[in-house]
Amino acid sequence: MSTCIKDKEQLEEALSYRFHDESLLIMALTHPSYISDNGLDRLKSNQRLEFLGDAVLDAVITKELYLQCGQMREGELSKLRAVLVREESLYEIARTLSLGSHLLLGNGAKHDGVGMKPSALSDALESIFGAIFLDSSYDEVSEVILKLFREKLDAVELKHVAMVGSSDFTGVVDYKTEYQELIQAQGMTKITYKTVGEEGPPHNKTFYVNLYKNTKLISSGKGKTKKSAEQDAARIAIDLEKN
């Protein structure tokens, strides 16, 4: 396919990834309507790459949640993964990349505004993940995905999400706030969180945090970010207070 992608460098900068094989990026952005209008081989649309990218995305997010949410059971992890990789989430990320302006669309699809529809944008984003996987490696596509999903994943860590029988973020527990309120009810006491260690490579660190009430060590927690480690320490401190 000899088509050129509009503002290719801009998109690659937003992705923090530069393609070695430009044809993979072109295919990832080729909507089936463009293939139909131009009489091209239907296998040249982004649908096969979407199939691959969907599987890659699931694997990357599954691994990250497994590492990040050590207190969750498999059913809760499955629900949380479904929330993170659903169409709405992909659509939001695709919009931050201005992905719609890069799509190759048929004339009818352009007229109908298909390039701004959640289904087309979420499919294209998964296709890009599939293209990056083929163009590089699992580790490199993991870096791209985790960067794009970092804000959503941090929301999980910051609030130490617990799923309660729903397909959405429900039953959110902010353990730090809960512990603060618990202690304040007993009389004003100073609470301090101190990072006491970290281990692992830069892209997959584990942090260790101590929680002190006044100067007394109450509990220790760990997490994939300092804030999630603080949440873990607060959760343990609440259990100690109640037992």
Secondary structure, 3 states (H helix, E strand, C coil): CCCCCCCHHHHHHHHCCCCCCHHHHHHHCECHHHHHHHCCCHHHCCHHHHHHHHHHHHHHHHHHHHHHCCCCCHHHHHHHHHHHCCHHHHHHHHHHCCHHHHCECCHHHHHCCHHHCHHHHHHHHHHHHHHHHHHCCHHHHHHHHHHHCHHHHHHHHHHCCCCCCCCCCCCCCCHHHHHHHHHHCCCCCCEEEEEEEEECCHHHCEEEEEEEECCEEEEEEEECCHHHHHHHHHHHHHHHHHC
